[in-house]
Amino acid sequence: MGIFYAYYTSPIGLLEIKTTKDTLLGIKRVANERYTMIQNDVAALCIAQLKEYFINQVESFNLPIAFESTISDFNACVWKALLTIPLGSTCSYKELAVKIGKPKSARAVGNACSKNPFIIVIPCHRVICQDGRLGGYIAGVEAKKHLLSNEAKKRLSI
């Protein structure tokens, strides 16, 4: 199984897209291109949908995602629950913990969000602190502010 890397310069910085021939393995923000870029169909689809997302033309992503076999069941559960948070909405770490049936695991939910390998596509940026503070974000708090602001504008235009 070959691993391929593509890059997309987004409004929140350079995104590295890791794929196989037919599966998206991850998206993360990086400072510079670390690998030779080889864009395949999955990467091209991902970049097209990211572009549409940033110009408010897409509300959700339709990509062939694969979680690594080494992830915990808890993290997979959190990441799947993140997909249920609507565009332009937020929920607290505690609310997400309750949603997955683990009401005392808000910190663990935050930890799972910090390990999300698919930024933007699996919207961990939509999770905030119970008191309304933004909390952290794997791509930085400024990126989280930008994404939430962009989504709020999209939600108002629907």
Backbone torsions as a table, in degrees:
resi	resn	phi	psi	omega
1	MET	NA	115.3	178.0
2	GLY	-82.1	145.3	175.5
3	ILE	-106.6	133.8	-178.6
4	PHE	-123.9	150.5	179.4
5	TYR	-126.3	138.4	173.8
6	ALA	-133.2	162.3	-177.3
7	TYR	-132.3	144.8	178.0
8	TYR	-137.0	124.2	177.1
9	THR	-86.0	106.6	-175.7
10	SER	-102.8	172.5	176.0
11	PRO	-62.4	-16.5	177.8
12	ILE	-105.3	7.6	177.9
13	GLY	122.3	-177.0	-177.7
14	LEU	-73.8	125.8	178.7
15	LEU	-107.3	131.9	176.3
16	GLU	-99.4	126.4	-177.0
17	ILE	-112.3	118.1	-177.0
18	LYS	-106.6	126.3	-176.5
19	THR	-138.6	165.6	160.6
20	THR	-103.7	-169.9	178.8
21	LYS	-59.6	-32.9	-174.4
22	ASP	-133.0	11.8	-176.1
23	THR	-142.5	141.7	173.0
24	LEU	-85.3	124.1	-178.7
25	LEU	-102.3	-20.7	179.6
26	GLY	175.4	158.0	173.8
27	ILE	-139.0	127.2	175.6
28	LYS	-145.9	156.7	177.2
29	ARG	-83.1	134.3	179.8
30	VAL	-132.6	161.7	-179.8
31	ALA	-79.0	-32.5	179.9
32	ASN	-156.5	168.3	179.4
33	GLU	-70.6	124.7	-175.6
34	ARG	-103.3	-17.0	-177.1
35	TYR	-131.0	164.1	173.8
36	THR	-67.2	129.8	-177.7
37	MET	-77.4	124.3	173.5
38	ILE	-130.6	105.3	-176.9
39	GLN	-91.2	124.6	175.9
40	ASN	-112.6	-174.1	-176.5
41	ASP	-61.4	-39.6	-179.7
42	VAL	-65.7	-44.3	178.6
43	ALA	-63.6	-41.9	179.2
44	ALA	-61.8	-42.3	177.9
45	LEU	-63.7	-43.8	179.2
46	CYS	-61.5	-46.9	179.7
47	ILE	-62.4	-42.2	178.9
48	ALA	-60.6	-43.8	-179.2
49	GLN	-70.7	-35.7	175.8
50	LEU	-63.4	-43.9	177.3
51	LYS	-58.1	-45.5	178.7
52	GLU	-63.4	-40.2	177.7
53	TYR	-58.7	-46.6	-175.8
54	PHE	-71.4	-20.1	174.9
55	ILE	-104.1	21.6	174.9
56	ASN	61.4	36.6	179.9
57	GLN	-107.6	-4.1	-178.4
58	VAL	-137.9	139.2	-179.7
59	GLU	-100.9	-26.2	177.9
60	SER	-146.6	165.2	-176.6
61	PHE	-104.3	147.8	176.6
62	ASN	-126.8	84.6	-175.4
63	LEU	-130.1	147.9	178.8
64	PRO	-79.1	87.9	-176.0
65	ILE	-88.5	142.3	173.4
66	ALA	-132.0	124.9	173.9
67	PHE	-79.6	144.7	175.5
68	GLU	-64.6	148.3	-177.2
69	SER	-67.6	-15.9	-177.2
70	THR	-87.3	-4.2	-178.2
71	ILE	-74.0	153.8	179.6
72	SER	-78.0	156.7	176.0
73	ASP	-61.0	-36.5	180.0
74	PHE	-62.4	-49.0	179.5
75	ASN	-60.1	-43.6	179.1
76	ALA	-61.0	-39.5	178.9
77	CYS	-63.5	-45.1	178.8
78	VAL	-62.7	-47.5	-177.4
79	TRP	-62.6	-37.8	177.1
80	LYS	-67.2	-38.4	178.6
81	ALA	-66.5	-32.5	178.1
82	LEU	-59.0	-32.8	-179.0
83	LEU	-66.5	-14.1	-179.6
84	THR	-90.4	-5.9	178.7
85	ILE	-80.9	117.0	-175.6
86	PRO	-65.1	152.2	174.8
87	LEU	-52.7	134.2	177.9
88	GLY	81.7	1.2	179.4
89	SER	-112.3	162.9	173.7
90	THR	-133.0	163.0	170.1
91	CYS	-146.0	159.0	-178.7
92	SER	-84.7	161.7	175.5
93	TYR	-57.6	-40.1	179.5
94	LYS	-64.6	-45.8	178.8
95	GLU	-59.4	-39.2	179.4
96	LEU	-68.5	-38.1	177.1
97	ALA	-61.0	-43.3	178.0
98	VAL	-63.8	-42.3	-178.2
99	LYS	-59.3	-34.5	-179.2
100	ILE	-92.2	5.5	176.4
101	GLY	83.1	18.6	179.3
102	LYS	-128.6	68.3	-169.8
103	PRO	-60.6	-18.5	-179.8
104	LYS	-100.4	15.3	-174.1
105	SER	-112.6	33.1	-179.1
106	ALA	-57.9	-41.6	178.5
107	ARG	-64.5	-41.0	179.0
108	ALA	-65.4	-35.4	175.7
109	VAL	-62.8	-44.7	176.8
110	GLY	-59.6	-40.8	178.1
111	ASN	-64.2	-42.0	177.7
112	ALA	-63.4	-40.1	178.1
113	CYS	-61.7	-38.5	-178.4
114	SER	-69.1	-13.7	179.6
115	LYS	-106.3	6.5	-179.1
116	ASN	-58.5	118.3	-178.3
117	PRO	-84.0	0.7	-175.6
118	PHE	-127.4	65.1	-177.2
119	ILE	-57.0	149.3	-177.7
120	ILE	72.1	-53.9	-177.2
121	VAL	-63.7	-45.3	170.0
122	ILE	-102.6	105.5	-162.2
123	PRO	-77.6	66.7	177.0
124	CYS	-67.2	-16.7	177.2
125	HIS	-67.4	-13.8	179.9
126	ARG	-85.8	1.3	-179.9
127	VAL	-100.9	127.7	-176.9
128	ILE	-128.2	172.4	177.2
129	CYS	-70.8	156.9	-178.0
130	GLN	-61.6	-29.7	-179.1
131	ASP	-86.1	5.6	177.3
132	GLY	96.1	-11.1	175.8
133	ARG	-65.1	154.3	-176.8
134	LEU	-71.1	-32.1	-173.8
135	GLY	75.6	-164.0	-178.5
136	GLY	-89.7	176.4	175.1
137	TYR	-158.8	136.9	-176.1
138	ILE	-57.9	-28.4	178.9
139	ALA	-98.5	5.8	179.6
140	GLY	102.7	149.9	-176.7
141	VAL	-65.3	-35.5	178.6
142	GLU	-63.0	-38.6	176.8
143	ALA	-64.7	-40.8	178.6
144	LYS	-62.0	-44.4	177.4
145	LYS	-58.4	-45.4	-179.0
146	HIS	-61.2	-47.7	-178.1
147	LEU	-62.1	-45.3	-179.8
148	LEU	-65.5	-39.6	178.3
149	SER	-64.3	-44.9	179.6
150	ASN	-61.6	-42.8	-179.3
151	GLU	-69.4	-35.2	178.5
152	ALA	-63.3	-39.8	177.3
153	LYS	-63.1	-41.8	179.6
154	LYS	-63.3	-43.3	-178.5
155	ARG	-63.1	-37.6	179.4
156	LEU	-68.9	-26.1	-177.8
157	SER	-87.8	-6.2	-179.0
158	ILE	-75.8	NA	NA
